[in-house]
Amino acid sequence: MSEDVTILTSANHTSLVKTFSGPDLKEQSFVIGKDFNIAEETVSNLQSLSKILQRLENDPTQTIIRGSLTTNQTNPVSRNKETFTATQWKVYILPKKVWLNGSKNTTAADC
């Protein structure tokens, strides 16, 4: 079974996330984006989702959202409630051993 995930990319290539720097972790200047380019990518299993997330984790101009573009919208789109339709995410509980905080060996069901 495959599902599509929606990925937003800042239309003006600015960061979509807050950044912090320095020894006191001072917040850097940040402007909330208003226009985005939209792409949908197919996820068919955990490995394909992992590949997408790994690619996005180092790109502050992109993020994944829980929603899909409404009809008759073209890139770039503006940030507003009429642009996207919320979608439900599925959660799968896997009985595999995982490390939490590097200190405890537990099952995903314990999370």
Number of C-alpha atoms within 10 A of each C-alpha: 5 8 13 13 19 19 20 19 23 21 18 13 14 15 18 18 15 12 13 12 9 8 6 7 9 10 11 10 8 12 10 12 18 13 18 20 17 20 15 14 13 13 17 12 11 10 10 13 15 12 11 17 13 11 10 15 11 9 13 16 19 23 17 16 13 13 17 18 17 12 9 6 13 12 11 16 18 17 13 9 8 10 16 19 12 12 12 7 10 6 6 9 10 10 11 9 13 15 11 12 7 7 7 10 11 14 15 15 11 9 8
